[in-house]
Structures are given as structure tokens and as C-alpha cells.
Amino acid sequence: MPRRIVVTSALPYANGPIHIGHLVEYLQTDIWVRFQKMCGNQCLYFCADDTHGTAIMISARAAGISPEELIKGMHKEHKADFDDFYVEFDNYYTTHSDENRQFSELIFNRLNEAGSIVKRNVKQAYCENCKMSLPDRYIRGTCPRCKAEDQYGDSCEVCSGTHQPTELINPYCATCREKPTLQTSEHYFFKLADFDKRLKDLIAAGYTQKSVANKLNEWFKTGLKDWDISRNGPYFGFKIPGEENKFFYVWLDAPIGYMASAKNYCDKNNLDFDKLWPETRLAGGTSSDEYELYHFIGKDIMYFHALFWPAMLIGAGFKTADKLFVHGFLTVNGEKMSKSRGTFIKASTYLKHLNPEYLRYYYASKLTGGIEDIDLSVDDFINKANSNLVGKFANLASRSGPMLAKKLDAQIGRLDEKGTKLVNKLAAAKDQIIQNYENLNYAAVVRTITALADEANRYVEQNQPWVTVKTDLEKTRTTLTTIINAVRILTIYLKPILPKYAGKTEKFLNVDKLKFADVETVLENHRINEFARLVERIDKEQVNAMIEESKETQSAEPVTTGPAEPIKPECSIEDFEKIDLRIARVIKAEAVEGADKLLRLQLDVGGLKKSVLAAIAQAYKPDELVGKIVIYFANLKPRKMKFGLSEGMILAAGTGGKDIFMLTADVGVKPGQRVS
């Protein structure tokens, strides 16, 4: 009996464009959904733009438009990018909807009635200049632990410590640089700890991968904290029932957007939402199993989806997901995506230069059911597209189709014994491929298909139809019949990954839309259509052009994920005169264990020995620095860091990473000499 399945992907935030890092998740999900549909299952795929929060409000204000206008434009852009990468949602909606408001209020009211919501007075930062409360990421200051400056209100990028915004030293508003005041305000909190046992039971029953469960266990051991689910106005979002100036925190209504998108689809397609996403409290604590439910998310948001979201559903009496599939991040050439290196590539930029199915195939070749990060190596990306897509899969069709059309009236015959043996071998891999698709182990699927394509290409080499066509047309027809059947089976296996490639092949083969049930069927005594090229080779210049354009456009466009880095407050000439710059000689330089960016420098400052931690490890090797004459900020207050004490600073300039240049002096100057 066919399965009925509901699938969701995490909601992209409506404050910036889709990039190739985002696409890991949506392509992973789309492949799984297409696979389920090809198996004859009903599989509904729901998603939406995540549209609320302070960041949206501030970006709209900066652009001189309303938040509604901003999210409407971004929704159109997001949907266009997804369409162009062949991500086939059954409904792509928005969290700024009546359905989402109704579900948010319903769930909140049920939790409140059950005693799972409490009110509590909290101190929070408020910017008098911006006239708004400051969320964690909109307040910056000095880390209370390591004293690193310019850190966010919730965590430190230097020592990796977490803290409350009120703990920051010398805090300031990230938007206008003004010092915030502390205000006491009453907020709503969700009592997450009350769901400790039920969440543990859910996870023990296989709610997510074992590696994720192990991470969740760490949070259980430290104790689940109450969750602040309200924000003061001004705020772009839904008002809390009965309140005039308090709104649901964006992370409360964002996952509820899954339900809202599903409800919107059901209403438009005459489906019963209560069967699709049933309530449990009306069925003795258990829900209907008519539809399976799966969430796909990245590991950066698993705390919300593995703890808060299921706790909210349990408390409000709704079905929780059957499984939470968590994936890792994307790196490019072994490093984080970078605007300066051109590897922070927008989906729209990619599409100007390359076929989207290259990326679908490459991600599939890397993805497993685990949460490990995947790396996009540019050279490997080009090689896999050219070697596999063109050289192995499309090559089989191009070696058979034109020859059949020109010499054999486009007509295939019947399989002989050798052909039947090959076709049966390809068909025998079906169950293994289905199992790996089901378990999200796409890398294993691709390896299997590639090995089968190698078998088929060996058959071509052994039977040499380009030779036999000159002397024995019927033998050639038999050989090409086998190749056409191999193309057909391999296309079925590839179709969830390469839907457009498969569509072209179906047209060429003159067959209906292929599905997994067709694997065992043999195509004989059948006329094919005219062959058209299925895929082109990648030229490295195309990739280089894409990277170059990404460097130009990314650096020229404003960052839309938050306010631009503001200019710091003015200082007077008297402030500047306090700085004491000295000549120093590097007498020792060494890497800092556990810190990729730092080098520890020992300086001779005219007889004084000083130790400095400098973030120049990606630009300079330690042995290059010994003996260098550098400019030393001598009276900078020493700073205790995670990796030791830094007694001042050497002067350097650049955008970061490899783009850093130290200020140096002539070797004739003396260490300790003042620089004016």
C-alpha cells in the first residue's frame, strides 16, 4: 500500500538571497521527495519564507520600504531560485499569513492554559536613539570572560563563551553605536524543562540521528532552560493575544509555518488538514498514522527543532515529526564560504554560469544520512560533472541514439543472452539503491550508479557497435538494444537527482515518465526519437567567471543579514595622542595550538620582552617573521584571551584571512624607538 508522507525543509529567512550553502538542504530534501514519488508514494513537500523579527524590520527601514514590501519581494526571489534549481515544493508559503497567526495563537493559548507559559520580569537592553529593545545580535560590546571587544550579545567569537546581553562590558547598539540603557520588562516564558522526560522518550524512540541525540544529551545534562517567547515592540510579527505591545518571538511562529503552509495547501486542494497533521489529545495521546511526517534541517538549528518545537507540539496536543533529519554545513575548497574569495555564491549568480543539475549531482555524491559537513572542491566538482555526467551517463545515450537513427531506422530489437545478463545485473541493484535513497545515503546511490555505468560502457567497448555497423546491422541492433535498456535503467536511478536530464532521456527513449516500478521492464521492438545532447561539459572558465562575479557583486552589495558595520564613535586628537607606538623586533614566532588564525609573537621592545597574539596566521608563516621590524602598540591594555595573555598589538591592515599586511620598518631603526 502506498505511503502518505509530509515533508518540510527549514524556512529560509526573508532577509537575504538564497546561496549555495542553503541549497544543500533544499536539494537533499527535494531528491528524497522525488524518490518517494517515483516509488508510488504520496509525498507532500511544504516550506515557506520565515518573515518576522527585528532584522526584517531594520532592513525594511534602511531600504525605505515596509516590512511587507520587503518580504514580498524576497519571496518572489526565493521562489524563482528554487524553481530554477528544480526544487519542487507542493506549497511554498509565508509565515506572515492568517493561517500562521491562527496556529500561533492556538498553540500559545493551549500552552498557557496548561500552565506551560509563565510571566517573568527581565532586564534587557534598550536603545533610546533607535527606540527599540535590542535582541542578542543587535547589541555588541566587550566579552565578560576574555575581554575581547566587539562581540555579540549572546556569544564571543574569540573564546566561544556564551553570555547574556546584560553581561557585556561597554555595550553599544549595533545599529547606531549609542550606549543602551537597561529596562525591566515583563516577558512570557515557555517552561521547556517541564517536557524533559517526554522529550527524552521521543529522542530515545529514534526522533533523530544518534550523533544528534548525543549532542542533545549534553543539553539535557546541563538542564533545559525556560525560553523567552515574547519581544517588545516595535517588532515585525504577530501580537500576543491580549497584549498591545508584545509580540511572539520569531522562533515561536517560524516552525509553526510548517503547519500553516500545509493548512493553506489543504484548503486549496480539498484535503483534511486534521488527518494530515492530527491532534493527539483527542485520541488518547496517540495520533493517526495516516501520514508520516519528516523535518529536514541544518545542525545549526537543531536545538529549536529537537527541543522547543516538539515540546510546543506535545504541550499543545499536536503530532510531532516521525523523524528529524539533520545535515551539516557546506565548505568550499575546505574553507568556509568567503565573499573575498568569491566562494559565497548566490543561487542566482550560479545560474548565470552553470547548469543547476551539476550542483544537484555533486551534492548527491557527497551527502549521507549523517551530520558531517560536505566540501565543494572546485576541481572535483568540474571533474565529476565531466567524467560522470558527460563521460559515463550521457555517453551511453550518445553512442547508441544517433547510430540507431542513422543506420537502423531508430528501431531497437530484442536482447540476446549477453544483453539480458547485463540488464539483469543493472536491475538487481534496485533494492540497494532504494534503501540508500530512503536512508539519505545519496553518496552510496551515486557510487552504485557510477559502477553500473562503468559496466555498461565496458559492454560497449567489448561489442564495438561502430565496427559491427559496417558489416552486421542486426548484431549492431542487438548491441544497441542492450545499451538503450541500460540507459533506461540508469536514468530511473538518477531521476530523483537529475529530473531534467531524466526528462530529456525519456523524450529520446520515447517512453512515459519513468518510475522505480519500471526497472524490471525490458524495452524491445521499440522506436526511439531523435537524440538531442543531454548535458554539456563544464569549462573551468565558466567556474572562474562565476567566482569572479561573486567577488564583485558580493563585495559591492550591502549585507542584508543585519546592519552594516557602523563607524565607531568619534575620538579627539587628544585621544589619538595617548597611543604609544614603538619599534619592535620579532625574536620568536610560533603557531597557537587550537587557533587557526593566531600566531604568538615574542617581541624585543628595546630590552623589554613582550608577548603578543596576532591574528595573522593565514597570511604569514612563523619562520617568515623572525627578525622582522614591526610597529608595536605599546600602551594598549593587555588582554587575557582563551590562548593566553596578549601584551599589546602589532600594526597590520587588510580585510582578514590571507589579506593582511603587517606594517614594518627599516632594519636600521632600534627596538624601543618611538614612532611619531
C-alpha positions as CSV (number, residue, x, y, z in Angstrom):
1,M,0.0,0.0,0.0
2,P,1.4,3.4,-0.9
3,R,2.7,5.6,1.9
4,R,1.4,9.0,2.7
5,I,4.2,11.4,3.7
6,V,4.5,15.0,4.7
7,V,8.0,16.6,4.4
8,T,9.3,20.1,5.4
9,S,12.6,21.9,5.0
10,A,13.7,24.7,7.3
11,L,12.3,28.1,6.4
12,P,14.8,30.4,4.6
13,Y,14.9,33.8,6.3
14,A,13.4,36.6,4.2
15,N,16.3,38.9,4.8
16,G,18.7,37.9,2.1
17,P,19.1,35.8,-1.1
18,I,19.5,32.0,-1.4
19,H,23.1,30.9,-1.7
20,I,24.7,27.5,-2.5
21,G,25.1,26.8,1.2
22,H,21.3,27.0,1.7
23,L,20.8,24.7,-1.3
24,V,22.4,21.7,0.4
25,E,19.2,21.3,2.5
26,Y,16.6,22.0,-0.2
27,L,18.3,19.8,-2.8
28,Q,18.7,17.0,-0.2
29,T,15.0,17.2,0.6
30,D,13.9,17.5,-3.0
31,I,15.8,14.4,-4.0
32,W,14.1,12.4,-1.2
33,V,10.7,13.7,-2.1
34,R,11.1,12.9,-5.8
35,F,12.4,9.4,-4.8
36,Q,9.3,8.8,-2.7
37,K,7.0,9.9,-5.6
38,M,8.9,7.7,-8.0
39,C,8.2,4.8,-5.6
40,G,4.5,5.4,-5.9
41,N,4.0,7.2,-2.6
42,Q,2.1,10.3,-1.9
43,C,4.7,12.8,-0.7
44,L,3.8,16.4,0.0
45,Y,6.6,18.9,0.4
46,F,5.9,22.1,2.3
47,C,8.0,25.2,3.0
48,A,7.7,28.9,3.5
49,D,9.7,32.1,3.9
50,D,10.5,33.0,7.6
51,T,9.4,36.6,7.6
52,H,9.3,38.0,11.1
53,G,11.8,39.6,13.5
54,T,13.9,42.6,14.2
55,A,16.3,42.0,11.3
56,I,13.4,42.2,8.8
57,M,12.1,45.4,10.4
58,I,15.6,47.1,10.4
59,S,16.3,46.1,6.8
60,A,13.0,47.4,5.6
61,R,13.6,50.7,7.4
62,A,17.0,51.0,5.9
63,A,15.6,50.4,2.4
64,G,12.8,52.9,3.0
65,I,10.0,50.3,2.4
66,S,7.6,48.5,4.7
67,P,8.4,45.0,6.0
68,E,5.5,43.7,4.0
69,E,7.1,45.0,0.8
70,L,10.5,43.6,1.7
71,I,9.2,40.1,2.4
72,K,7.0,40.1,-0.7
73,G,10.0,40.9,-2.9
74,M,12.2,38.3,-1.2
75,H,9.5,35.6,-1.5
76,K,9.5,36.1,-5.3
77,E,13.3,35.9,-5.5
78,H,13.5,32.8,-3.3
79,K,10.8,31.0,-5.2
80,A,12.5,31.8,-8.5
81,D,15.8,30.4,-7.3
82,F,14.2,27.2,-6.0
83,D,12.3,26.8,-9.3
84,D,15.5,27.2,-11.3
85,F,17.2,24.5,-9.2
86,Y,14.2,22.2,-9.8
87,V,13.2,22.2,-6.1
88,E,9.5,21.1,-6.4
89,F,7.5,22.3,-3.4
90,D,3.9,21.3,-3.2
91,N,3.4,24.6,-1.4
92,Y,5.9,27.4,-0.8
93,Y,4.2,29.9,1.6
94,T,5.0,32.6,4.1
95,T,4.9,32.8,7.9
96,H,3.2,36.2,7.6
97,S,-0.2,34.6,7.0
98,D,-3.6,34.3,8.6
99,E,-3.1,30.5,9.0
100,N,0.2,31.1,10.8
101,R,-1.3,33.7,13.1
102,Q,-4.2,31.4,14.0
103,F,-2.0,28.4,14.7
104,S,0.4,30.5,16.7
105,E,-2.4,31.9,18.9
106,L,-3.9,28.4,19.3
107,I,-0.7,26.8,20.4
108,F,0.2,29.6,22.7
109,N,-3.3,29.6,24.3
110,R,-3.2,25.8,24.8
111,L,0.2,26.0,26.4
112,N,-0.9,28.9,28.6
113,E,-4.0,27.1,29.7
114,A,-1.9,24.0,30.6
115,G,0.4,26.1,32.8
116,S,3.4,25.8,30.4
117,I,3.7,29.6,30.0
118,V,4.8,31.9,32.8
119,K,5.4,35.7,33.1
120,R,8.7,37.0,34.5
121,N,10.4,40.4,34.8
122,V,13.7,40.6,32.9
123,K,16.3,43.3,32.4
124,Q,17.0,44.0,28.8
125,A,19.0,46.5,26.7
126,Y,17.0,49.3,25.2
127,C,18.3,51.9,22.6
128,E,16.9,55.3,23.3
129,N,18.1,56.5,19.9
130,C,16.5,53.6,17.9
131,K,13.5,53.5,20.2
132,M,13.7,49.7,20.5
133,S,14.7,46.8,22.7
134,L,17.9,45.2,21.4
135,P,17.9,41.5,20.6
136,D,21.1,39.5,21.2
137,R,22.6,40.2,17.8
138,Y,21.9,43.9,17.9
139,I,23.9,44.6,20.9
140,R,27.7,44.4,21.0
141,G,30.4,45.0,23.5
142,T,33.4,43.5,25.4
143,C,33.2,39.8,26.3
144,P,32.8,39.4,30.1
145,R,35.1,36.4,30.0
146,C,38.1,37.0,27.8
147,K,37.6,40.8,27.3
148,A,37.6,40.6,23.5
149,E,36.0,43.7,22.0
150,D,33.1,44.0,19.5
151,Q,31.4,40.7,20.5
152,Y,27.7,39.8,20.1
153,G,25.2,40.0,23.0
154,D,24.9,36.2,23.2
155,S,28.3,34.7,22.4
156,C,32.0,35.5,21.9
157,E,33.7,34.6,18.7
158,V,37.2,34.7,20.4
159,C,36.7,32.4,23.4
160,S,33.5,30.7,22.2
161,G,31.8,31.5,25.6
162,T,28.1,32.3,25.9
163,H,26.6,35.1,28.0
164,Q,23.6,37.3,28.4
165,P,23.5,40.7,26.7
166,T,23.3,42.4,30.1
167,E,26.7,40.8,31.0
168,L,28.6,42.6,28.2
169,I,31.2,45.2,29.2
170,N,30.7,48.6,27.5
171,P,27.7,47.5,25.4
172,Y,26.5,49.5,22.4
173,C,23.7,49.3,19.9
174,A,25.0,47.6,16.8
175,T,22.8,49.9,14.6
176,C,23.7,53.4,15.9
177,R,26.6,52.8,18.3
178,E,24.7,54.5,21.2
179,K,25.1,53.0,24.7
180,P,21.8,51.2,25.6
181,T,20.0,51.6,28.9
182,L,18.7,48.7,31.0
183,Q,15.0,48.4,31.3
184,T,12.9,46.0,33.3
185,S,10.1,44.4,31.2
186,E,7.7,41.6,31.8
187,H,8.0,38.7,29.3
188,Y,6.4,35.4,28.5
189,F,8.5,32.2,29.0
190,F,7.8,28.7,27.8
191,K,8.7,26.1,30.6
192,L,10.8,23.8,28.4
193,A,12.1,21.8,31.4
194,D,8.6,20.5,32.1
195,F,8.9,18.5,29.0
196,D,12.3,16.9,29.9
197,K,11.1,13.3,30.2
198,R,8.7,13.4,27.2
199,L,11.5,14.8,25.0
200,K,13.9,12.2,26.2
201,D,11.4,9.5,25.4
202,L,10.8,11.0,21.9
203,I,14.6,11.1,21.2
204,A,15.1,7.5,22.6
205,A,12.4,6.3,20.2
206,G,14.5,7.4,17.2
207,Y,13.4,11.0,16.6
208,T,16.8,11.9,15.1
209,Q,20.3,10.6,14.2
210,K,22.4,9.1,17.0
211,S,25.0,11.8,16.7
212,V,22.3,14.5,17.2
213,A,20.9,12.5,20.1
214,N,24.3,12.5,21.8
215,K,24.5,16.3,21.4
216,L,21.0,16.7,22.8
217,N,22.0,14.6,25.8
218,E,24.6,17.2,26.7
219,W,21.9,19.8,26.9
220,F,19.7,17.6,29.0
221,K,22.6,17.1,31.4
222,T,23.1,20.8,31.8
223,G,19.4,21.3,32.3
224,L,16.7,22.7,29.9
225,K,16.2,26.4,30.3
226,D,12.9,28.4,30.1
227,W,12.6,30.0,26.8
228,D,11.7,33.7,26.3
229,I,9.0,33.7,23.7
230,S,8.0,37.3,23.6
231,R,9.5,40.5,22.3
232,N,8.6,44.2,22.9
233,G,7.5,46.5,20.1
234,P,8.5,47.9,17.8
235,Y,8.7,44.4,16.2
236,F,7.6,42.9,13.0
237,G,5.5,39.8,13.9
238,F,2.3,38.7,15.5
239,K,0.9,40.3,18.6
240,I,0.4,38.1,21.6
241,P,-3.3,37.7,22.4
242,G,-4.4,40.3,25.0
243,E,-1.2,42.4,24.6
244,E,-0.8,45.8,22.9
245,N,3.0,46.0,22.5
246,K,4.3,42.4,22.9
247,F,4.8,40.1,20.0
248,F,5.6,36.4,19.6
249,Y,9.4,35.9,19.2
250,V,10.1,34.9,15.6
251,W,11.4,31.4,16.6
252,L,8.0,30.6,18.1
253,D,6.0,31.2,14.9
254,A,8.6,30.2,12.4
255,P,8.3,26.4,12.8
256,I,4.5,26.8,13.1
257,G,4.9,28.0,9.5
258,Y,5.2,24.3,8.5
259,M,1.6,23.7,9.7
260,A,0.4,27.0,8.1
261,S,1.8,26.0,4.7
262,A,0.2,22.6,5.0
263,K,-3.1,24.1,6.0
264,N,-3.0,26.5,3.1
265,Y,-2.4,23.6,0.7
266,C,-5.1,21.5,2.2
267,D,-7.7,24.3,1.9
268,K,-6.8,24.9,-1.7
269,N,-6.8,21.2,-2.6
270,N,-9.8,19.9,-0.6
271,L,-7.7,17.8,1.8
272,D,-8.4,17.3,5.5
273,F,-5.6,19.0,7.5
274,D,-6.7,17.2,10.7
275,K,-5.8,13.9,9.0
276,L,-2.6,15.2,7.5
277,W,-1.3,16.8,10.8
278,P,-3.6,15.3,13.5
279,E,-4.1,16.2,17.1
280,T,-3.1,13.7,19.8
281,R,-5.0,15.0,22.8
282,L,-8.3,13.9,21.1
283,A,-7.0,10.4,20.5
284,G,-5.8,9.2,23.9
285,G,-2.4,10.7,23.5
286,T,-1.7,9.0,20.2
287,S,-2.2,10.4,16.7
288,S,-3.3,8.9,13.4
289,D,-0.6,7.2,11.4
290,E,-2.3,8.1,8.1
291,Y,0.6,10.5,7.2
292,E,4.2,10.2,8.1
293,L,5.9,13.5,9.0
294,Y,9.6,14.4,8.4
295,H,11.6,17.6,9.0
296,F,14.8,18.4,7.2
297,I,17.1,21.0,8.9
298,G,20.7,22.1,9.3
299,K,22.6,21.3,12.5
300,D,22.8,25.0,13.5
301,I,19.1,25.0,14.4
302,M,18.7,21.6,15.9
303,Y,18.2,23.0,19.5
304,F,15.0,24.7,18.3
305,H,13.8,21.7,16.3
306,A,14.8,18.9,18.6
307,L,13.6,20.5,21.8
308,F,11.5,23.7,21.6
309,W,9.4,22.7,18.6
310,P,8.4,19.1,19.7
311,A,7.8,20.4,23.2
312,M,5.4,23.0,21.9
313,L,3.6,20.4,19.8
314,I,3.4,17.9,22.7
315,G,2.1,20.6,25.0
316,A,-0.5,21.9,22.5
317,G,-1.6,18.3,21.6
318,F,-0.4,18.0,18.1
319,K,1.6,15.2,16.3
320,T,5.4,15.5,16.4
321,A,7.5,14.5,13.5
322,D,8.3,10.9,12.9
323,K,11.9,11.9,12.3
324,L,14.1,15.0,12.3
325,F,16.8,14.7,9.5
326,V,19.8,16.9,10.4
327,H,22.6,17.7,7.9
328,G,25.9,19.5,8.1
329,F,27.3,22.7,6.6
330,L,28.9,23.4,3.2
331,T,32.5,24.4,2.9
332,V,34.2,25.3,-0.4
333,N,37.7,24.1,-1.1
334,G,38.0,23.1,2.5
335,E,37.1,26.5,3.9
336,K,34.0,28.5,5.0
337,M,32.3,30.3,2.1
338,S,34.0,33.6,1.6
339,K,32.9,36.8,-0.1
340,S,36.5,37.9,-0.6
341,R,37.5,34.7,-2.3
342,G,34.3,34.6,-4.3
343,T,33.0,31.3,-2.8
344,F,30.0,32.9,-1.2
345,I,28.0,32.2,-4.3
346,K,24.3,33.2,-4.6
347,A,22.0,30.8,-6.3
348,S,21.2,33.5,-9.0
349,T,24.9,34.0,-9.7
350,Y,25.5,30.3,-10.1
351,L,22.6,30.0,-12.5
352,K,24.1,32.7,-14.8
353,H,27.1,30.4,-15.5
354,L,26.3,26.7,-14.8
355,N,23.6,24.1,-15.2
356,P,21.8,23.6,-11.8
357,E,22.0,19.8,-12.3
358,Y,25.8,19.9,-11.9
359,L,25.2,21.0,-8.3
360,R,22.4,18.6,-7.7
361,Y,24.6,15.7,-8.8
362,Y,27.7,17.0,-6.9
363,Y,25.8,17.4,-3.6
364,A,24.2,14.0,-4.0
365,S,27.7,12.5,-4.5
366,K,28.6,13.9,-1.1
367,L,25.5,13.6,1.1
368,T,25.0,10.8,3.6
369,G,22.5,10.3,6.4
370,G,24.9,11.9,8.9
371,I,25.5,15.5,10.0
372,E,29.1,15.8,8.8
373,D,29.9,18.9,6.7
374,I,30.3,18.5,3.0
375,D,33.0,20.2,0.9
376,L,32.7,21.5,-2.6
377,S,36.1,21.2,-4.2
378,V,36.0,23.2,-7.4
379,D,38.3,20.8,-9.3
380,D,36.4,17.8,-8.0
381,F,33.1,19.5,-9.0
382,I,34.3,20.0,-12.6
383,N,35.7,16.5,-12.8
384,K,32.6,14.8,-11.6
385,A,30.4,16.7,-14.0
386,N,32.6,16.0,-17.0
387,S,33.7,12.5,-16.1
388,N,30.4,11.1,-14.8
389,L,27.5,13.1,-16.2
390,V,29.1,13.5,-19.6
391,G,31.7,10.8,-19.9
392,K,29.7,7.9,-18.4
393,F,25.9,8.5,-18.3
394,A,25.3,10.8,-21.3
395,N,28.0,9.0,-23.3
396,L,25.9,5.8,-23.3
397,A,23.0,7.5,-24.9
398,S,25.1,9.5,-27.4
399,R,26.9,6.3,-28.5
400,S,23.6,4.5,-29.3
401,G,20.9,7.0,-30.2
402,P,22.5,8.7,-33.3
403,M,23.7,5.3,-34.7
404,L,20.2,3.8,-34.3
405,A,18.7,6.8,-36.1
406,K,21.1,6.9,-39.0
407,K,21.7,3.2,-39.6
408,L,18.8,1.3,-38.1
409,D,15.7,3.4,-38.7
410,A,15.7,4.3,-34.9
411,Q,14.3,0.9,-34.1
412,I,15.7,-1.4,-31.4
413,G,15.2,-5.2,-31.4
414,R,15.5,-7.8,-28.7
415,L,18.1,-8.6,-26.1
416,D,20.4,-11.6,-26.6
417,E,21.9,-13.7,-23.7
418,K,24.8,-11.3,-23.1
419,G,22.5,-8.3,-23.2
420,T,20.0,-9.9,-20.8
421,K,22.8,-10.7,-18.4
422,L,23.9,-7.0,-18.3
423,V,20.4,-5.6,-18.0
424,N,19.6,-8.1,-15.2
425,K,22.7,-7.0,-13.3
426,L,21.7,-3.4,-13.5
427,A,18.1,-4.2,-12.4
428,A,19.4,-6.2,-9.5
429,A,20.8,-3.1,-7.9
430,K,17.3,-1.6,-7.5
431,D,16.6,-2.7,-3.9
432,Q,20.0,-1.4,-2.7
433,I,19.6,1.9,-4.4
434,I,16.1,2.3,-3.0
435,Q,17.3,1.5,0.5
436,N,20.1,4.1,0.2
437,Y,17.8,6.8,-1.1
438,E,15.4,6.1,1.8
439,N,18.3,6.4,4.3
440,L,19.5,9.7,2.7
441,N,22.8,8.0,1.7
442,Y,22.9,9.6,-1.7
443,A,26.7,9.2,-1.9
444,A,26.2,5.4,-1.9
445,V,23.5,5.7,-4.6
446,V,25.8,7.7,-6.8
447,R,28.7,5.3,-6.3
448,T,26.4,2.3,-7.3
449,I,25.1,4.1,-10.4
450,T,28.6,5.1,-11.5
451,A,29.8,1.5,-11.1
452,L,26.8,0.2,-13.1
453,A,27.5,2.8,-15.8
454,D,31.1,1.6,-16.0
455,E,29.8,-2.0,-16.6
456,A,27.6,-0.7,-19.4
457,N,30.4,1.3,-21.0
458,R,32.6,-1.8,-20.8
459,Y,29.9,-3.7,-22.7
460,V,30.0,-1.1,-25.4
461,E,33.8,-1.3,-25.7
462,Q,33.7,-5.1,-25.9
463,N,31.0,-5.2,-28.6
464,Q,32.2,-2.2,-30.7
465,P,28.9,-1.3,-32.5
466,W,30.8,1.4,-34.5
467,V,32.7,-1.5,-36.1
468,T,29.9,-4.1,-36.5
469,V,27.5,-1.5,-38.0
470,K,29.7,-1.7,-41.2
471,T,29.3,-5.5,-41.5
472,D,26.3,-6.8,-39.4
473,L,23.4,-4.4,-38.9
474,E,21.3,-6.9,-36.9
475,K,24.1,-7.7,-34.5
476,T,24.6,-4.0,-34.0
477,R,20.8,-3.6,-33.4
478,T,21.0,-6.2,-30.6
479,T,24.0,-4.5,-29.0
480,L,22.3,-1.1,-29.2
481,T,19.1,-2.6,-27.7
482,T,21.1,-3.6,-24.7
483,I,22.7,-0.1,-24.4
484,I,19.3,1.6,-24.7
485,N,17.9,-0.6,-21.9
486,A,21.0,0.2,-19.7
487,V,20.4,3.9,-20.4
488,R,16.8,3.5,-19.3
489,I,17.5,1.7,-16.0
490,L,20.3,4.2,-15.1
491,T,18.0,7.1,-15.9
492,I,15.4,5.7,-13.4
493,Y,18.1,5.5,-10.7
494,L,19.3,9.0,-11.5
495,K,16.0,10.7,-11.9
496,P,15.5,11.9,-8.3
497,I,18.8,13.7,-8.6
498,L,18.6,14.8,-12.2
499,P,15.0,15.4,-13.1
500,K,15.6,17.5,-16.2
501,Y,18.2,15.2,-17.5
502,A,15.8,12.3,-17.0
503,G,13.1,14.2,-18.8
504,K,15.3,14.7,-21.9
505,T,16.2,11.0,-21.8
506,E,12.5,9.9,-21.5
507,K,11.7,12.0,-24.6
508,F,14.7,10.5,-26.5
509,L,13.7,7.0,-25.5
510,N,10.1,7.7,-26.4
511,V,8.7,6.4,-23.1
512,D,6.3,7.6,-20.4
513,K,7.6,9.2,-17.2
514,L,9.9,6.6,-15.6
515,K,9.4,5.3,-12.0
516,F,11.1,2.6,-9.9
517,A,8.4,0.0,-10.8
518,D,9.7,0.2,-14.4
519,V,13.2,-1.1,-13.7
520,E,12.4,-4.7,-14.4
521,T,10.5,-3.9,-17.6
522,V,12.5,-4.6,-20.8
523,L,12.3,-2.3,-23.8
524,E,12.2,-4.3,-27.0
525,N,11.0,-3.8,-30.6
526,H,10.6,-0.2,-29.9
527,R,11.2,3.0,-31.9
528,I,13.2,5.8,-30.2
529,N,13.1,9.5,-31.0
530,E,15.8,11.7,-32.4
531,F,18.7,12.1,-30.0
532,A,19.5,15.5,-28.5
533,R,22.5,16.3,-26.3
534,L,21.7,15.6,-22.7
535,V,24.4,17.6,-20.9
536,E,27.4,19.8,-21.8
537,R,30.9,19.6,-20.3
538,I,31.9,22.3,-17.8
539,D,34.7,24.6,-18.9
540,K,36.8,25.8,-15.9
541,E,36.5,29.3,-17.3
542,Q,32.8,29.2,-16.5
543,V,33.5,28.4,-12.9
544,N,36.2,31.1,-12.7
545,A,33.8,33.6,-14.2
546,M,31.2,32.7,-11.5
547,I,33.7,33.1,-8.7
548,E,34.9,36.4,-10.1
549,E,31.4,37.7,-10.4
550,S,30.7,36.6,-6.8
551,K,33.7,38.6,-5.6
552,E,32.5,41.7,-7.4
553,T,28.8,41.5,-6.6
554,Q,29.1,40.3,-3.0
555,S,31.5,43.0,-2.0
556,A,29.6,45.7,-3.8
557,E,26.2,44.9,-2.4
558,P,25.1,45.7,1.1
559,V,24.8,42.8,3.5
560,T,21.2,42.1,4.1
561,T,21.5,39.7,7.1
562,G,22.0,42.6,9.5
563,P,23.1,46.2,9.7
564,A,26.3,47.3,8.0
565,E,29.3,47.6,10.3
566,P,28.9,51.1,11.7
567,I,31.7,53.7,12.1
568,K,32.9,53.8,15.7
569,P,32.3,56.9,17.8
570,E,34.5,60.0,17.1
571,C,37.7,60.3,19.0
572,S,39.6,63.6,19.6
573,I,43.2,64.4,18.8
574,E,43.9,64.1,22.5
575,D,42.6,60.5,22.4
576,F,44.9,59.8,19.5
577,E,47.9,61.3,21.2
578,K,47.5,58.7,24.0
579,I,48.7,55.9,21.7
580,D,52.3,55.0,22.1
581,L,53.7,53.3,19.0
582,R,57.2,51.7,19.3
583,I,59.7,49.9,17.1
584,A,59.9,46.1,18.0
585,R,61.8,43.2,16.6
586,V,60.2,39.7,16.3
587,I,62.6,37.4,18.2
588,K,60.3,34.3,18.1
589,A,57.1,33.3,16.3
590,E,55.0,30.2,16.7
591,A,51.6,28.7,15.9
592,V,49.0,28.7,18.6
593,E,47.5,25.2,19.2
594,G,43.7,25.2,18.6
595,A,43.7,28.7,17.0
596,D,43.8,28.7,13.2
597,K,44.2,32.5,12.9
598,L,46.6,33.3,15.7
599,L,50.4,33.4,15.9
600,R,52.2,34.0,19.2
601,L,55.0,36.6,18.7
602,Q,57.8,37.3,21.2
603,L,58.9,40.9,20.7
604,D,62.1,42.8,21.7
605,V,61.0,46.4,22.5
606,G,64.3,48.0,23.4
607,G,65.2,45.3,26.0
608,L,61.6,44.7,27.1
609,K,60.2,41.3,26.1
610,K,56.6,41.4,25.2
611,S,54.2,38.5,24.1
612,V,51.5,39.3,21.5
613,L,48.8,37.2,20.0
614,A,48.3,38.3,16.4
615,A,45.6,37.1,14.0
616,I,47.9,36.8,11.0
617,A,48.4,33.0,10.8
618,Q,46.7,32.8,7.4
619,A,48.9,35.5,5.9
620,Y,52.3,34.7,7.4
621,K,54.3,31.6,8.4
622,P,56.1,31.8,11.7
623,D,59.6,31.3,10.2
624,E,59.0,34.3,7.9
625,L,58.6,36.7,10.8
626,V,61.7,36.1,13.0
627,G,63.9,39.2,12.7
628,K,61.1,41.4,11.2
629,I,61.0,45.0,12.5
630,V,57.4,45.8,13.3
631,I,55.3,48.6,14.7
632,Y,54.1,47.8,18.3
633,F,51.1,49.4,20.1
634,A,53.0,49.6,23.4
635,N,50.4,51.0,25.8
636,L,47.4,49.0,24.7
637,K,45.9,47.4,27.8
638,P,46.9,43.7,28.0
639,R,44.1,41.4,27.2
640,K,43.5,37.9,28.6
641,M,42.4,35.6,25.8
642,K,41.5,32.0,25.6
643,F,45.0,31.1,24.4
644,G,46.9,33.3,26.8
645,L,47.8,37.0,27.6
646,S,48.4,39.4,24.7
647,E,50.5,42.3,25.8
648,G,49.6,44.9,23.2
649,M,49.3,44.7,19.4
650,I,51.3,44.8,16.2
651,L,50.0,47.1,13.4
652,A,48.7,45.4,10.3
653,A,46.0,46.2,7.7
654,G,43.7,44.2,5.4
655,T,40.3,42.6,5.2
656,G,41.3,39.4,7.0
657,G,42.4,35.9,6.3
658,K,45.3,36.0,3.7
659,D,44.6,39.6,3.0
660,I,46.6,41.0,5.9
661,F,49.8,43.1,5.7
662,M,52.0,44.0,8.6
663,L,53.4,47.5,9.0
664,T,57.2,47.1,9.1
665,A,60.2,49.5,9.5
666,D,63.8,49.7,8.2
667,V,66.2,47.2,9.8
668,G,68.4,50.2,10.8
669,V,66.0,51.5,13.5
670,K,66.4,50.5,17.1
671,P,63.8,48.4,19.0
672,G,62.1,50.5,21.6
673,Q,62.4,53.7,19.5
674,R,59.2,55.7,19.5
675,V,57.2,56.1,16.2
676,S,55.7,59.5,15.7
